[in-house]
Amino acid sequence: MLYESTRGRHGLVSPAEAIKLGISPDGGLFVPAGNVTVSGKQLEIMAGLSYREKAVLILKEFLSGFPEEEIKACVDLAYAPGKFDAPGIAPVCKLDASLYVLELWHGPTCAFKDMALQILPHLLTRAAAMTGEEQTIVILVATSGDTGKAALEGFKNVPGTKIIVFYPEQGVSEVQKLQMVTQEGENVAVVAVRGNFDDAQAGVKSIFGDREFNRELIKGGYRLSSANSINWGRLVPQIVYYFSAYLDLMAKGEIGPGEKVNFAVPTGNFGNILAAYYASEMGLPVNRLICASNANNVLTDFIRTGVYNRNRPFQKTISPSMDILISSNLERLLYHLCGRDSARVRGWMEELNKNGSYRIDERTRNLIAGIFWAGFAGDDETVETIRSVYRRYGYVVDTHTAVGLNVYEKYRATTGDGTKTILASTASPFKFNESVARAILGEEAVRGKGELELLEVLSAASGVAVPPGLKNLAAKPVLHTKSTPKERMKETVRDILKP
Ligand SMILES: N[C@@H](CCOP(=O)(O)O)C(=O)O
């Protein structure tokens, strides 16, 4: 399998090169140049395998050139016993006859990002070796809260790498911030950006696109790469858990072979739901992909109208990881659905850059509408959903998962579709404990308490233990206090890397 850029101005590259570069030098994103298909027979065989075995089978299809034993070694390291606090890695919990929750937050940092960021460092260091890379790889990350910590945890002290994470100063939960600013490791830097996530992501992309700066870095012994979902190495491990969830339900007899399911996915940068799209293109029986947004509902409008318009106020919500108005991975979907027409994709992305909006053609729009359904939930609806799901099922969800659940309920009410649905639960409720505790315990229970105190309050009320990754946060020293105006991110990188 080779990879091509969505902007069409870079030649085909190997999987190792695509992962090492992170983003294509022409500004586009790497996508597979061919197709991978999994037959019904193969699905039946895979149903009896462990998560790790399934991961090897799927990854090897996309990572040609990587010896199978190396892929297996990466998988074994990433999903080793003890790394995830659930034996199945990504367990599926049944809420009712047609609704299942895929819990993706059992990793060390309590968010779905661990599913890919526990393995990406292993893939990337092997990719660097396979491509004869001699420079130190500098991972630049823009985060709205979850990717940052998961990337830091994955890359800390990885030889031959450095990692710099930019997060919006006022745009993450207290727990998310503490997770990042207390990060230990010889090769890590964490910087608050005076701006929002879109500013941080735009700053990182502009650094990737700055040829002169990249030449300067190469001279200094550094090559940039990414741990965001713009890097193909982030997406391919995410495909695995959609297969795993489906196959687990099949193995338990909850669904029959070939039965179609819906996936409902809380969505920000569009990477998670895009992984579900790739899974369905490979042959996983999928009926509908339900794209759930918070009040930053640019994707809802886009999927409904075909017009992407980021010219709207950036809303700070209680689901901050989804506070995003420019969803990077949509570019990959558009590329595939418009018949790999890179000139058209380039045009749309140029319009987005220039005017903040673009309109896609009717054909592409109809193709999107045939696969995706979109909706959004405001903060009040999110709180109400956390409360009602707790009352109905005794099950505690975080604010992002609640957005997904709320939009799924709207989907069901609007369409009457009773297809079994798997909701991607993207973060532990303890990461957003203030909103969650307020929803299930009431205002009184949270008044005057900080998020660290509320960890225990939520644990006592819900009977769920505080995850190990969050338990000792209060005792950890703050190690990162740097901040930067959004216009000076490049200088900050230079400063951090200076000998
Ligand atoms: N929600 C993300 C934003 C970045 O998304 P990514 O999937 O491209 O890494 C976060 O938590 O940082």
The ligand as an ORCA input file, in Angstrom:
! r2SCAN-3c Opt
* xyz 0 1
  N      -9.814     16.711     20.338
  C      -8.424     16.804     20.110
  C      -8.040     17.840     19.104
  C      -6.948     17.317     18.225
  O      -7.447     16.218     17.527
  P      -6.573     15.122     16.845
  O      -7.443     13.908     16.845
  O      -6.257     15.616     15.513
  O      -5.326     14.901     17.636
  C      -7.657     16.944     21.413
  O      -8.147     16.508     22.426
  O      -6.572     17.478     21.430
*
